[in-house]
Amino acid sequence: MTMSEANFTESEETAILRFLRYPDWQSLAQSMQLGYPAASQPLFLVRDSFKRMTGPARAKIREDLAELERIEAQLSEARSRYKMRRVGGSDSVEFNSKEERQLLIADLKLWTQRLADDLGVVVNPYSQGAYEGIGGGINAKVSS
């Protein structure tokens, strides 16, 4: 077994959870809060997938993870290139890097979905990442 096919390290698992927008909880035992289930079932499925992956699949997932980390670094670097394009009134400022950020977020979404697909799981549907354009934030279904 090559190094890229070895089991995931704790740091890799934490990074995968972060990109899939899951918390890195130590325990799922307290999954009931005030009589309502906490949003932990999808997290269980992700953690379980870590153990089920074959060596070659883990190598591909590591490639996905590396790509996501590169895109995240590019997003961070893009902020240094923000320059005002136009200033309107006191509440109207436009920046010239909006398109670059949108393209990088689109890439981040694509690779996040690829990571989820390679693991056979879903991106956290309870995540509040919708404000970043990265999905999540569904409402809990209630039946009577």
Residue pairs with C-beta under 8 A, 6 or more apart in sequence:
1 55
2 55
2 59
4 58
4 59
4 62
5 54
5 55
5 56
5 58
5 59
6 55
6 58
7 50
7 58
8 16
8 50
8 58
8 61
12 62
12 65
13 24
13 47
13 50
14 24
15 65
15 68
15 69
16 46
16 50
16 61
16 65
16 115
16 119
17 23
17 24
17 43
17 46
18 24
19 65
19 68
19 112
19 115
20 46
20 112
20 115
20 116
20 119
20 121
20 123
20 124
21 123
21 124
21 127
21 129
21 134
21 135
21 136
22 42
22 43
22 46
22 124
22 127
23 43
25 40
25 43
28 40
28 43
28 44
30 38
31 37
31 38
31 40
31 41
32 38
39 124
39 126
42 121
42 122
42 124
42 125
42 126
43 124
45 121
45 122
46 119
46 121
49 119
49 120
49 121
50 119
52 120
53 61
53 119
57 118
60 118
61 115
61 118
61 119
64 111
64 114
64 115
64 118
65 115
67 111
68 108
68 111
68 112
68 115
71 104
71 107
71 108
71 111
72 108
74 104
75 101
75 104
75 105
75 108
78 97
78 100
78 101
78 104
79 97
81 97
81 100
82 95
82 96
82 97
83 95
83 96
83 97
84 93
84 94
84 95
84 96
85 94
85 95
85 96
86 92
86 93
86 94
87 93
87 94
88 94
102 133
105 132
105 133
105 134
108 134
109 133
109 134
109 135
112 123
112 134
113 123
116 122
116 123
123 134
123 135
123 136
124 136
125 136
125 138
126 136
126 137
126 138
126 140
127 134
127 135
127 136
127 137
128 136
128 137
129 135
129 136
129 137
130 136
130 137
